[in-house]
Amino acid sequence: MKICFCVCEYNPFHNGHLYHLEKIRKEIKPDAIAVVMSGNFTQRGEVAVLDKYTRAAHAVKAGADVVFELPTAFATSPAEIFAKGAIKLASSVKGEKTLCFGTESAKKKKLLSTAAALLNESREFKKLYREELKSGVTPVKAKVNALAAMDIKDLDFELLKSPNNILGIEYAKAVLSSGSDIELYPIIRKGAGYLDDELHPENSSAAAIRNALSKGDLSGIESCVPEYVFDDLKIYENKPLPSADDIIYYSATAMDKSEMKKIVDCTEGLENRIKALIKNCTSLTELKDKLKTKRYTYTRLNRILLATMLKTKKSLINRFLKNDLYLKVLAMNADRKDVLSYFDKNSDYPLITRKSDERKLSGAAKTCFFEDVFANDIYNFLSGKHTNEYEMKTLSRDN
């Protein structure tokens, strides 16, 4: 079976995502489209606007045949870990596989050569990188500056200046470093930029849609998303978006410095600054305002502080990356049960579609799965909507 994977958050699903799936059908012509999607918390360290089952159902209605959950530990981590986790799941499946993703510059050769250069972290690079970090720039900027100083060939610095290109490079790095047989298929993104928070007719970014929702402004959103997505977003006409700020603030206050130091991406003594500053803050927003620097952006701080609530430690991430995991099915096309059967027979990892499937898990896989269960329980509390971690949505496209 020829399978095309796409990795996403769909927070929420919009017209640009629909274009992506349609592009896959027309250009790649796979036998099946498999989506690997973040769960209830995202890579920007935020709470998803809709629960993972609802967003997975949107993907199926839009053309996906099956939607798997990207484990919470990967989904809420920096781009490198996010990409490694997604490639790990997709690589567990046997057969002809393609990963299709949106970029601002869809040049596969340049992506691969730049990824190869970044993987070759020589002693000279590490020294220059550390020096750049000390100057206070972001990790991405530090890498760019270090590589520029080394005058490395076949490196496209423009690819390191936009979010989707950077994520595309991380997919390429993950494929190259793991020896995966997945083919990469980048396509040019359509519509607004990833970080553009202004609404545009028909083609707004997810960030712009979330921004409008946070203000209770649904008037400009309707043309930006499919009708079935808009119907589910109407719940925010009279209610705020779910927020974990209070729980995160409590978690950061309660966690000991020695434990906080073990949290993913909490480096260079950041735990000391967090514990020192939090005593004089009255909200998570105030804490982030005081912590923010060129090096520690709001997004990075969001992820680190969210990880204190989810207790996502570096050691856990490493353990999950080194061991066999699972494929948790969130939703599937009722008319393509053959696809689920294929994955069941042709993956190195067990499928999780019902509670009894938990018995298939042990060791790192079981620990990773219960991290997802915990995250789902927290989301249920925040959203006021109960979802069952063990369920799987089965629906037809015309539902």
Beta strands, then each sheet from edge to edge (+ up, - down):
strand 1: 2-8
strand 2: 32-38
strand 3: 66-70
strand 4: 96-103
strand 5: 183-188
strand 6: 327-333
strand 7: 351-352
strand 8: 393-395
sheet 1: 5+ 4+ 1+ 2+ 3+ 6- 7-
sheet 2: 5+ 4+ 1+ 2+ 3+ 6- 8-
end
